[in-house]
Amino acid sequence: MENKKYALNLEKVLFTPLEDDGVLYVIDENKYISLNETYALIIKYVSAEHKFQFILEHLISTYDVDREVCKLQLETVLTELIAKKYILESIV
């Protein structure tokens, strides 16, 4: 995942950032998903089409979390979002 970047699948979802969190709207299901602060930050970076490493570094500095723990959790979140087709990945 480290040599990949991500983008929101705008045919599937729309993201609305709020003060510290956000909302993801799933278009074809007409469903809103409330995002906590961390999840919203990940989606914010994905919507800006940042690379995995950029997202990882910013999460580590924002939350002062262990690198390996953060990397594993970020990979899990991104894999889940890709499986649901909410985000797209590309190799850089």
ABEGO torsion letter per residue (X at the ends): XAABBBBBBAAABBBBBBAABBBBBBAAAGBBBBBBAAAAAAAAAAAAGBBAAAAAAAAAAAAGBBAAAAAAAAAAAAAAAAAAGABBBBBX
